[in-house]
Amino acid sequence: MSGAEEGMHPTEPYPRNLGSEHPVVVPPARAGGPLPSAPIAVPPPRRRARWPWAVGIVVVVLAALAVGGEFVARAVVAQQIRSQVITALKLPADQQLDVNVGGIVLPQLVAGRLDDVRLSSKSVALGPITSAVQVDATGVPIRGGELGSAKGTFRITADQLEKAITAAAGSTPIESVTLVGADVKATGSVTLFGASVPLSLALTPGAVDGELTFTPTSATIGAMTLDASDTSSPFASALKPLFATQKLCIADRLPAGVHLSGLRVDGDALVATFSADSAITTDPKLLENGTCPAN
């Protein structure tokens, strides 16, 4: 082997005719050296993957559709409930009635039952009184079936309560009503031995068989106070009628499937609690007005 051949290594020929997909460039000539006999292959530029952006856009669009569908479904369901309640209870068409459906509505529509529905109105006429009403219902069927449960309250203000007790008092001379602690205080006047004497009654509220009840626990006549159980006073027999329980029936203003369960003083109002039969959504008779006990 000659000296010129020592230290030299065989080389592979440059690739040729690789086509348009594999462009090649020709390296510049080295200073003082010969031009390269073949171009050098250059790999094509790498393309960035775009599919994550497409997936993100799809997710955003689907979320927007779901939110829009939920908004529409909630509005439609609330309107349908309001319309059915007003029709079933024979309320005025323009009755103010707010409907709030809890949770996400779309899955509940698929299941055929609403988990939590609240109905509220600031003013509903119940016989001689007008009160604010709130009802909380669970398991409300959409396509038929019994109601899970429904409980609510009537909130009666002091002036409305005065109208109610005045109407229920009958011959008892009640002129004004106030709320004191847990009791109702009714004031008026009574005639004793030909003279008009100031009268004040402490009444305990209650509810029995569709009636609001007001039971006197004490009576103050002039400067004298008597308990309902006091029979030793010389005026006991004369004042006995004052201690009779006064009743105000509103059962004939309520559906037969709605039952009063209590009556109590709460701050500046009297609150009546009630519940509804589960079958009120399946038995039309329970939607008809109830009846008052015979006197």
PAVORO-486677 format. One line per 3 residues: number of its first residue (from 1); for each residue x, y, z of C-alpha. Coordinates in steps of 0.1 Angstrom, whole numbers, plus 5000, padded with zeros to 4 digits. Example, Ala and Ser with C-alpha at 12.3 -4.5 7.8 and 13.67 -1.06 7.14 Angstrom:
% PAVORO-486677
1	5123/4955/5078 ~ 5137/4989/5071
This chain:
% PAVORO-486677
1	5000/5000/5000 ~ 5014/5034/4990 ~ 5018/5062/5014
4	4991/5082/4996 ~ 4966/5054/5004 ~ 4976/5051/5041
7	4950/5067/5065 ~ 4923/5069/5038 ~ 4889/5052/5043
10	4863/5042/5017 ~ 4833/5066/5015 ~ 4797/5059/5005
13	4784/5078/4974 ~ 4759/5107/4980 ~ 4723/5097/4974
16	4708/5109/4942 ~ 4673/5113/4927 ~ 4654/5112/4960
19	4624/5131/4947 ~ 4606/5163/4957 ~ 4598/5150/4992
22	4634/5149/5002 ~ 4651/5181/4990 ~ 4688/5183/4990
25	4713/5211/4993 ~ 4748/5213/4979 ~ 4774/5222/5004
28	4798/5250/4995 ~ 4832/5240/4983 ~ 4860/5239/5008
31	4887/5264/5004 ~ 4913/5251/4980 ~ 4895/5218/4977
34	4874/5202/4950 ~ 4836/5205/4947 ~ 4816/5178/4963
37	4806/5151/4939 ~ 4769/5148/4952 ~ 4743/5169/4972
40	4736/5163/5009 ~ 4701/5150/5019 ~ 4680/5174/5042
43	4650/5160/5061 ~ 4616/5177/5055 ~ 4604/5202/5082
46	4582/5186/5110 ~ 4546/5195/5111 ~ 4530/5205/5145
49	4501/5184/5157 ~ 4469/5204/5156 ~ 4444/5179/5170
52	4446/5190/5207 ~ 4433/5225/5196 ~ 4404/5208/5177
55	4394/5188/5208 ~ 4395/5219/5230 ~ 4372/5237/5206
58	4347/5208/5205 ~ 4347/5206/5243 ~ 4339/5244/5246
61	4311/5241/5220 ~ 4296/5211/5238 ~ 4298/5229/5272
64	4281/5260/5257 ~ 4253/5238/5243 ~ 4248/5220/5276
67	4246/5253/5295 ~ 4222/5267/5270 ~ 4200/5236/5271
70	4200/5237/5309 ~ 4189/5273/5309 ~ 4161/5266/5285
73	4150/5234/5303 ~ 4149/5252/5337 ~ 4128/5280/5323
76	4103/5257/5306 ~ 4100/5234/5336 ~ 4094/5263/5360
79	4067/5277/5337 ~ 4050/5244/5333 ~ 4049/5238/5371
82	4035/5273/5377 ~ 4008/5268/5351 ~ 3997/5234/5365
85	3996/5246/5401 ~ 3975/5277/5393 ~ 3951/5255/5373
88	3949/5227/5399 ~ 3943/5251/5428 ~ 3920/5274/5408
91	3941/5305/5415 ~ 3939/5337/5394 ~ 3957/5335/5361
94	3979/5365/5371 ~ 3987/5350/5406 ~ 4023/5358/5416
97	4040/5325/5420 ~ 4077/5319/5419 ~ 4091/5284/5411
100	4127/5273/5418 ~ 4140/5239/5408 ~ 4171/5227/5426
103	4200/5210/5411 ~ 4208/5204/5374 ~ 4175/5200/5355
106	4185/5180/5324 ~ 4194/5148/5343 ~ 4163/5151/5364
109	4141/5153/5333 ~ 4158/5121/5320 ~ 4150/5104/5353
112	4114/5116/5352 ~ 4114/5131/5386 ~ 4125/5165/5401
115	4145/5162/5433 ~ 4136/5195/5449 ~ 4111/5222/5439
118	4102/5253/5459 ~ 4070/5273/5453 ~ 4066/5307/5469
121	4041/5336/5468 ~ 4040/5368/5487 ~ 4002/5370/5487
124	3976/5342/5485 ~ 3940/5347/5497 ~ 3928/5321/5522
127	3893/5329/5532 ~ 3892/5361/5553 ~ 3930/5364/5554
130	3958/5369/5529 ~ 3992/5353/5536 ~ 4026/5346/5522
133	4030/5309/5512 ~ 4060/5287/5507 ~ 4060/5250/5497
136	4090/5227/5495 ~ 4084/5195/5475 ~ 4107/5166/5468
139	4104/5137/5443 ~ 4080/5157/5420 ~ 4069/5133/5392
142	4071/5145/5356 ~ 4054/5117/5338 ~ 4029/5106/5364
145	4032/5089/5398 ~ 4029/5099/5435 ~ 4047/5129/5450
148	4076/5122/5473 ~ 4067/5148/5499 ~ 4055/5184/5503
151	4056/5207/5533 ~ 4049/5243/5536 ~ 4040/5274/5556
154	4014/5302/5556 ~ 4029/5334/5571 ~ 4001/5357/5584
157	4010/5392/5594 ~ 3995/5408/5625 ~ 3970/5430/5606
160	3958/5399/5587 ~ 3956/5379/5619 ~ 3934/5407/5634
163	3910/5402/5606 ~ 3910/5365/5611 ~ 3904/5366/5648
166	3878/5393/5645 ~ 3859/5371/5620 ~ 3863/5341/5643
169	3854/5358/5675 ~ 3817/5360/5669 ~ 3801/5376/5699
172	3834/5381/5717 ~ 3842/5418/5715 ~ 3877/5418/5700
175	3889/5451/5686 ~ 3927/5446/5681 ~ 3952/5418/5680
178	3990/5419/5687 ~ 4017/5393/5691 ~ 4034/5390/5724
181	4061/5363/5729 ~ 4045/5330/5719 ~ 4010/5342/5725
184	3984/5362/5707 ~ 3970/5391/5727 ~ 3934/5403/5718
187	3920/5434/5733 ~ 3885/5449/5734 ~ 3858/5456/5759
190	3831/5437/5777 ~ 3799/5449/5795 ~ 3796/5439/5832
193	3767/5450/5853 ~ 3758/5476/5828 ~ 3793/5491/5825
196	3818/5488/5797 ~ 3851/5473/5810 ~ 3884/5470/5791
199	3892/5433/5782 ~ 3925/5416/5773 ~ 3928/5380/5764
202	3960/5359/5761 ~ 3955/5333/5733 ~ 3975/5303/5725
205	3974/5295/5687 ~ 3970/5260/5673 ~ 3956/5240/5644
208	3931/5211/5645 ~ 3912/5194/5616 ~ 3917/5222/5591
211	3909/5250/5616 ~ 3931/5277/5631 ~ 3924/5277/5668
214	3929/5304/5695 ~ 3926/5292/5730 ~ 3924/5318/5758
217	3947/5311/5787 ~ 3940/5342/5808 ~ 3917/5372/5807
220	3923/5406/5822 ~ 3892/5426/5829 ~ 3899/5461/5842
223	3925/5455/5869 ~ 3916/5419/5875 ~ 3933/5389/5858
226	3918/5354/5857 ~ 3932/5321/5845 ~ 3911/5298/5825
229	3913/5273/5854 ~ 3902/5298/5880 ~ 3867/5289/5892
232	3869/5306/5926 ~ 3862/5341/5914 ~ 3827/5354/5917
235	3830/5365/5881 ~ 3841/5330/5869 ~ 3807/5319/5856
238	3800/5352/5840 ~ 3834/5352/5822 ~ 3834/5316/5813
241	3823/5323/5777 ~ 3854/5344/5772 ~ 3876/5313/5777
244	3860/5293/5749 ~ 3884/5284/5721 ~ 3878/5305/5690
247	3881/5287/5657 ~ 3887/5299/5621 ~ 3882/5272/5595
250	3902/5274/5562 ~ 3899/5238/5552 ~ 3873/5248/5526
253	3899/5271/5510 ~ 3925/5244/5508 ~ 3928/5212/5487
256	3915/5182/5506 ~ 3950/5166/5503 ~ 3966/5195/5523
259	3965/5192/5561 ~ 3973/5219/5587 ~ 3998/5206/5612
262	4005/5236/5635 ~ 4002/5273/5642 ~ 4028/5293/5661
265	4040/5329/5666 ~ 4072/5337/5648 ~ 4084/5372/5653
268	4060/5396/5638 ~ 4038/5370/5621 ~ 4018/5339/5628
271	4030/5308/5609 ~ 4008/5279/5600 ~ 4025/5247/5589
274	4010/5221/5566 ~ 4018/5190/5546 ~ 4003/5173/5515
277	3993/5137/5507 ~ 4017/5119/5484 ~ 3987/5109/5463
280	3977/5145/5456 ~ 3994/5142/5422 ~ 3974/5110/5413
283	3940/5115/5429 ~ 3920/5144/5415 ~ 3896/5143/5445
286	3925/5155/5467 ~ 3928/5187/5447 ~ 3892/5196/5454
289	3886/5219/5483 ~ 3881/5203/5517 ~ 3852/5208/5541
292	3849/5225/5575 ~ 3837/5206/5605 ~ 3800/5211/5613
295	3793/5236/5640
